[in-house]
């Protein structure tokens, strides 16, 4: 690594960190002004406000804004280098434009790896504490729902049905549990008027139940009663509606959660799969935005740095908007979650390469 490489990496990372600190400071001020009344009304301890909320608020929004400020940082300091004729001097000294790309990609790699590690291993714990604080002191308390017509495959060949599930009472009405063999033949079926979760035993209790067992095609056994404990690989937390559940999981937990939801036939499985694939695609965007920013700002323009920064912000917002737009196709079922997560990267990577090839060298 040469002096020039260290010079560009220092400018890149220094500009990125400084701009990110500035926007996070502004975000904290605006968030505090918005939620101050809630903190006072709910008598939130200031120690909890600082350490449980804002210490975990900062890394969350840092990751949210990181892609945008990678682009802005490259546009800002590279435009300034071009305006001061530093790019011309570097190329005139015999360093090719392609060689100049090396320190940019190295710095982008540092940001991408840092973003990946923070998003998957530090941020989930921070999000859990932040969301727990919001539920208590910001008015975002858990709301109770009633879910209707629940069909779940809890294990291979084991199916659960409830006509409705009351989250507040942890009670499911018109319950049935069916167990099939590998050929699709029914082995047993349990029906009950309702099942209720017993918090002391961590088990379901079936009320007014009826069990039909078929050991073979010629015999059957019928059992009925008023109350019986039962286990069917499904807990209340698997049935409750959790909007931010994926934000509190590390990569391994999210992978297992997606597998479990796919096995159970969850209706919103595409949303969880996109959240999993985004853990990989979002950090990769640092390379694309770096290449695009270098291509747009490596030459001196008549409009000055402001024009390049404005154009760069507009293009980066288009990128972020397209990321949100493509995910809706997957949630709607018209696109695979893997493709929806990576499609913005693929399209804008092609745009970045075209812009880089068109840049005078």
For each residue, the residues with C-beta under 8 A, 3 or more apart:
1: 5 6 103
2: 5 6
3: 6 7
4: 7 8 90 95 103
5: 1 2 8 9 102 103 106
6: 1 2 3 9 10 103
7: 3 4 10 11 103
8: 4 5 11 12 100 103 104 107
9: 5 6 12 13 103 106 107 110
10: 6 7 13 14
11: 7 8 14 15 77 81
12: 8 9 15 16 73 74 77 103 104 107 108
13: 9 10 16 17 107 110 111
14: 10 11 17 18
15: 11 12 18 19 73 76 77
16: 12 13 19 20 69 70 73 107 111
17: 13 14 20 21
18: 14 15 21 22
19: 15 16 22 23 69 72 73 76
20: 16 17 23 24 62 65 66 69
21: 17 18 24 25
22: 18 19 25 26
23: 19 20 26 27 65 69
24: 20 21 27 28 58 61 62 65
25: 21 22 28 29
26: 22 23 29 30
27: 23 24 30 31 61 65
28: 24 25 31 32 54 57 58
29: 25 26 32 33
30: 26 27 33 34
31: 27 28 34 35 57
32: 28 29 35 36 54
33: 29 30 36
34: 30 31
35: 31 32 38 39 138
36: 32 33 39 40
37: 40 41
38: 35 41 42 44 137 138 139
39: 35 36 42 44 49 137 138
40: 36 37 43 44
41: 37 38
42: 38 39 136 137 138 139
43: 40
44: 38 39 40 48 49 133 136 137
45: 48 49
46: 49 50
47: 50 51
48: 44 45 51 52 53 133 137
49: 39 44 45 46 52 53 54 133 137
50: 46 47 53 54 55
51: 47 48 54 55
52: 48 49 55 56 129 130 132 133
53: 48 49 50 56 57 129 130 133 134 137
54: 28 32 49 50 51 57 58
55: 50 51 52 58 126
56: 52 53 59 60 126 127 129 130 133
57: 28 31 53 54 60 61 130
58: 24 28 54 55 61 62
59: 56 62 63 118 122 123 126
60: 56 57 63 64 123 126 127 130
61: 24 27 57 58 64 65
62: 20 24 58 59 65 66 118
63: 59 60 66 115 118 119 123
64: 60 61
65: 20 23 24 27 61 62 68 69
66: 20 62 63 69 70 111 115 286
67: 70 71 282 285 286 289 316 319 320
68: 65 71 72 313 316 317 320
69: 16 19 20 23 65 66 72 73
70: 16 66 67 73 74 108 111 285 286 289 290 293
71: 67 68 74 75 289 290 292 293 312 313 315 316
72: 19 68 69 75 76 293 309 312 313 316
73: 12 15 16 19 69 70 76 77 293
74: 12 70 71 77 78 104 289 290 293 294 297 312
75: 71 72 78 79 293 296 297 308 309 312
76: 15 19 72 73 79 80 305 309
77: 11 12 15 73 74 80 81
78: 74 75 81 82 87 293 294 297 298
79: 75 76 82 83 297 301 305 308 309
80: 76 77 83 84 305
81: 11 77 78 84 86 87
82: 78 79 85 86 87 88 297 298 299 300
83: 79 80 300 304 305
84: 80 81
85: 82 88 89 300
86: 81 82 89 90
87: 78 81 82 90 91 100 298 299
88: 82 85 91 92
89: 85 86 92 93
90: 4 86 87 93 95 100
91: 87 88 95 96 97 100 361
92: 88 89
93: 89 90
94:
95: 4 90 91 99 100
96: 91 99 100 361
97: 91 100 101 298 359 361
98: 101 361
99: 95 96 102
100: 8 87 90 91 95 96 97 103 104 294
101: 97 98 104 105 291 294 356
102: 5 99 105 106
103: 1 4 5 6 7 8 9 12 100 106 107
104: 8 12 74 100 101 107 108 290 291 294
105: 101 102 108 109 287 290 291
106: 5 9 102 103 109 110
107: 8 9 12 13 16 103 104 110 111 290
108: 12 70 104 105 111 112 286 287 289 290
109: 105 106 112 113 286 287
110: 9 13 106 107 113 114
111: 13 16 66 70 107 108 114 115 286
112: 108 109 115 116 283 284 286 287
113: 109 110 116 117 283
114: 110 111 117 118
115: 63 66 111 112 118 119 282 283 286
116: 112 113 119 120 279 280 283
117: 113 114 120 121 122
118: 59 62 63 114 115 121 122 123
119: 63 115 116 123 279 282 283
120: 116 117 123 124 250 251 279
121: 117 118 124 250 251
122: 59 117 118 125 126
123: 59 60 63 118 119 120 126 127 247
124: 120 121 127 128 247 248 249 250 253
125: 122 128 129 248
126: 55 56 59 60 122 123 129 130
127: 56 60 123 124 130 131 244 247 248
128: 124 125 131 132 248
129: 52 53 56 125 126 132 133
130: 52 53 56 57 60 126 127 133 134
131: 127 128 134 135 140 244 247 248
132: 52 128 129 135 136
133: 44 48 49 52 53 56 129 130 136 137 138
134: 53 130 131 137 138 140
135: 131 132 138 140 141 142
136: 42 44 132 133 141
137: 38 39 42 44 48 49 53 133 134
138: 35 38 39 42 133 134 135
139: 38 42
140: 131 134 135
141: 135 136
142: 135
143:
144: 166 167 168
145: 167 240 241
146: 164 165 166 167
147: 150 162 164 165 167 239 241
148: 163 164
149: 162 163 164
150: 147 160 161 162 164 165 172 239
151: 159 160 161 265
152: 159 160 161 234 238 264 265 266
153: 156 158 159 160 263 264 265
154: 158 159 160 232 233 234 263 264
155: 158 233 263
156: 153 263
157: 179 180 181 182
158: 153 154 155 177 178 179 180 232 233
159: 151 152 153 154 177 178 179 180
160: 150 151 152 153 154 175 176 177 232 234
161: 150 151 152 174 175 176 177 178
162: 147 149 150 165 172 173 174 175 195
163: 148 149 172 173 174
164: 146 147 148 149 150 172 173 174
165: 146 147 150 162 171 172 173 239
166: 144 146 169 170 171 172 173
167: 144 145 146 147 170 236 239 240 241
168: 144
169: 166 196
170: 166 167 196 197 199 236
171: 165 166 194 195 196 197
172: 150 162 163 164 165 166 175 194 195 196 239
173: 162 163 164 165 166 193 194
174: 161 162 163 164 193 194
175: 160 161 162 172 190 191 192 193 194 195 206
176: 160 161 189 190 191 192
177: 158 159 160 161 189 190 191 230 232
178: 158 159 161 186 188 189 190
179: 157 158 159 186 187 188 189
180: 157 158 159 184 185 186 187
181: 157 184 185 187
182: 157
183:
184: 180 181
185: 180 181 214 217
186: 178 179 180 189 214
187: 179 180 181 213 214 215
188: 178 179 211 212 213 214
189: 176 177 178 179 186 211 212
190: 175 176 177 178 206 209 210 211 212 230
191: 175 176 177 209 210 211
192: 175 176 195 206 207 208 209 210
193: 173 174 175 207 208 209
194: 171 172 173 174 175 206 207 208
195: 162 171 172 175 192 204 205 206 207 230
196: 169 170 171 172 204 205 207
197: 170 171 203 204 205 235 236
198: 201 202 203 204 205 229
199: 170 202
200:
201: 198 229
202: 198 199 235
203: 197 198 229 230 231
204: 195 196 197 198 229 230 231 232
205: 195 196 197 198 227 228 229 230
206: 175 190 192 194 195 209 227 228 229 230
207: 192 193 194 195 196 226 227
208: 192 193 194 226
209: 190 191 192 193 206 224 225 226 227 228 230
210: 190 191 192 222 223 224
211: 188 189 190 191 222 223 224
212: 188 189 190 220 221 222
213: 187 188 220 221 222 223
214: 185 186 187 188 217 219 220 221
215: 187 219 220 221
216: 219
217: 185 214
218:
219: 214 215 216
220: 212 213 214 215
221: 212 213 214 215
222: 210 211 212 213
223: 210 211 213
224: 209 210 211
225: 209 228
226: 207 208 209
227: 205 206 207 209
228: 205 206 209 225
229: 198 201 203 204 205 206
230: 177 190 195 203 204 205 206 209
231: 203 204
232: 154 158 160 177 204
233: 154 155 158
234: 152 154 160 238 239 264
235: 197 202 238 239
236: 167 170 197 239 240
237: 240 242
238: 152 234 235 260 264
239: 147 150 165 167 172 234 235 236
240: 145 167 236 237
241: 145 147 167
242: 237 245
243:
244: 127 131 247 248
245: 242 248 249 257
246: 249 254 257 272 275 276
247: 123 124 127 131 244
248: 124 125 127 128 131 244 245
249: 124 245 246 253 254 257
250: 120 121 124 253 254
251: 120 121 254 255 279
252: 255 256
253: 124 249 250 256 257
254: 246 249 250 251 257 258 272 275 276 279
255: 251 252 258 259 276
256: 252 253 259 260
257: 245 246 249 253 254 260 261 272
258: 254 255 261 262 269 272 273 276
259: 255 256 262 263
260: 238 256 257 263 264
261: 257 258 264 266 269 272
262: 258 259 265 266 269
263: 153 154 155 156 259 260
264: 152 153 154 234 238 260 261
265: 151 152 153 262 269
266: 152 261 262 269 272
267:
268: 271 272 331
269: 258 261 262 265 266 272 273
270: 273 274 330 331 333 337
271: 268 274 275 331
272: 246 254 257 258 261 266 268 269 275 276
273: 258 269 270 276 277 330 337 338
274: 270 271 277 278 327 330 331 337 340 341
275: 246 254 271 272 278 279
276: 246 254 255 258 272 273 279 337
277: 273 274 280 281 337 338 341 342
278: 274 275 281 282 341
279: 116 119 120 251 254 275 276 282 283
280: 116 277 283 284 341
281: 277 278 284 285 341 342 344 345
282: 67 115 119 278 279 285
283: 112 113 115 116 119 279 280 286
284: 112 280 281 287 288 345
285: 67 70 281 282 288 289 319 344 345 348
286: 66 67 70 108 109 111 112 115 283 289 290
287: 105 108 109 112 284 290 291
288: 284 285 291 292 319 345 348 349 352
289: 67 70 71 74 108 285 286 292 293 316 319 348 352
290: 70 71 74 104 105 107 108 286 287 293 294
291: 101 104 105 287 288 294 295 349 352 353 355 356
292: 71 288 289 295 296 315 348 351 352 355 356
293: 70 71 72 73 74 75 78 289 290 296 297 312
294: 74 78 100 101 104 290 291 297 298 356 359
295: 291 292 298 352 355 356 358 359
296: 75 292 293 308 311 312 315 355
297: 74 75 78 79 82 293 294 308 312
298: 78 82 87 97 294 295 359
299: 82 87 359 360
300: 82 83 85
301: 79 304 307 308
302:
303: 306 307 308
304: 83 301 307 308
305: 76 79 80 83 308 309
306: 303 309 310
307: 301 303 304 310 311
308: 75 79 296 297 301 303 304 305 311 312
309: 72 75 76 79 305 306 312 313
310: 306 307 313 314
311: 296 307 308 314 315
312: 71 72 74 75 293 296 297 308 309 315 316
313: 68 71 72 309 310 316 317
314: 310 311 317 318
315: 71 292 296 311 312 318 319
316: 67 68 71 72 289 312 313 319 320
317: 68 313 314 320 321
318: 314 315 321 322
319: 67 285 288 289 315 316 322 323 344 348
320: 67 68 316 317 323 324
321: 317 318 324 325
322: 318 319 325 326 344 347 348
323: 319 320 326 327 344
324: 320 321 327 328
325: 321 322 328 329
326: 322 323 329 330 335 340 341 343 344
327: 274 323 324 330 331 340 341
328: 324 325 331 332
329: 325 326 332 334 335 340
330: 270 273 274 326 327 333 334 335 336 337 339 340 341
331: 268 270 271 274 327 328
332: 328 329 335
333: 270 330
334: 329 330
335: 326 329 330 332 339 340 343
336: 330 339 340
337: 270 273 274 276 277 330 340 341
338: 273 277 341 342
339: 330 335 336 342 343
340: 274 326 327 329 330 335 336 337 343
341: 274 277 278 280 281 326 327 330 337 338
342: 277 281 338 339 345 346
343: 326 335 339 340 346 347
344: 281 285 319 322 323 326 347 348
345: 281 284 285 288 342 348 349
346: 342 343 349 350
347: 322 343 344 350 351
348: 285 288 289 292 319 322 344 345 351 352
349: 288 291 345 346 352 353
350: 346 347 353 354
351: 292 347 348 354 355
352: 288 289 291 292 295 348 349 355 356
353: 291 349 350 356 357
354: 350 351 357 358
355: 291 292 295 296 351 352 358 359
356: 101 291 292 294 295 352 353 359
357: 353 354
358: 295 354 355
359: 97 294 295 298 299 355 356
360: 299
361: 91 96 97 98
